[in-house]
């Protein structure tokens, strides 16, 4: 640890709630409470320089803050995947609907949950219409013979 500069560091005993002072050669008996990590939005500054045909340049600065990502919701992801697959394989659409209803009660990825719900409903209705069509077609074939 001799190569580190003097300063406050996490307590080497493993207590994550405390900081301990390193004087550059040894640990001291000075302790401080460690501040809990805070999630901060990162400020991004972009400078755009444009050049006109006549050689004039114009500079514009844009500043914005990045918003933290929405928390992940595995049920919403599974619902959307089941909804997509259910368009080809009918029974999986029912799972998409069930997963979407459960996912909409949890935070995160509400758009995926809604997409899974809509795709699941389309899949179920579509497969019911396909079954009705083939049932009518089969009945017409049996009556024709």
N, C-alpha and C positions, 0 to 999 in steps of 0.2 A: 504494500500500500504506500510505500515511500515515494512513488512517482506521482501521486495525486497531490493537488494543491490543497492548501488549508481551506476548510469550509464545512458546511453542514451536509451530512450524508445519511442515508438510511442506517439505522442502528444495526451493527453487525451481529447482534445477538438474535436477530430475526424478528424483533418487535416492529411491525410495519407502521404502528401508530406513533413512533418516536423517531426523531432525528438526533444524531450525535455529532459533536464537533470533532473534526480531525485537524490537528494543528500543523500538519505537514510531515510530522514524524511519528506521532502516536495519538491514540484516542484520549480525549479529555473526559472529565466527569460532567461536562455540560450537555444537557438534553433539552430538546424542544419538541413540541407536538408537531407531528407531520400534518400538513393540510391535506384534506381529502382531495383526490384528483377531480378536477372539474372539467366537464366537457365544454370546450369553448368553440365558438364558430370562427373559422379561419377567414380573415379578411383578405381578399384578393384584389390587387390593383393591376389593371392591364393598361398599357399605353399602346395606342394604335397610331401609326404614322402613315398618312396617305400622300401620294405625290400625284399632282395633276399633270395633264399633258404639257402644260406650259412651264413645268419645272417647279411650281410652287408646292411647298409641303405644308401639311396641316397635321397637327398632333391633337389627339383626344385621349383623355384619361377616364377610365371606367373603374369604379370601385363597387364591389359587392361582397356580401358575406355568404359563405357556403353554409347551407343548412345541413345539420346532421341527417344521415340516412334514416329512413323509416325502419323500425325494427322488423326483422324477418318473422314470417308466420308460416311454418311448414305446412299447416293444414290448408292455407290458401294456395300455396304452390301445388300441393297434391291435388286440390280441387280443380285447379286449372288444367293440370296434366290429364286428370281423369276426364274432364270435360272435352278436351281435344281428342283423346283416344276414344271416348264414348261416341263420338260422331261416326266412327267406323264399327265399333263393337258396342251394341246397345246397352247391355246390362251395366257397363262401367259408368254410364251416365247417371245412374241412380246413386252410385258412390260419390260422383262429383257433386250432386245436389246435397247429399248428407254432409260431406266435408265442407262445402261452402257455407252451409248454415252454421256449422260449428265454428268455422274460421271467422265469420262475421261478428262473433261474440268476443273475439280476441283482438288486441291492437296489432296493427301492422298489415301491410299488403292488402288493404281492403279492395283495391282494384282487381287484384288477382282473384280474390274470393268472389267478387261480383261476376267476373268473367267466367269462373268455374260454374257458378250458379246458372248463368244464362246459357252457357254451352251445354250443361247438363240437362236443362229443360228442353233446349232445342233437340238434343240427342234423344231424349225419351219420347217427345212428341213425334220426331221424325221416324223413329223406329216403330211407334204405334201405327203411324200412317203407312209405313212399308208393310207391316203385318196385315193391316186391313186390306191393302191393295192386293197382296198375294192371296189372302183369304177369299176375296171376291173373285179373283182370277181363277183360283182353284175351284170354287163353287160353280163358276160359269163353265169351266172345263168338264166337271163331273156331270152337269146338266146337259151339256152338249153331246156327251157320249151316250 
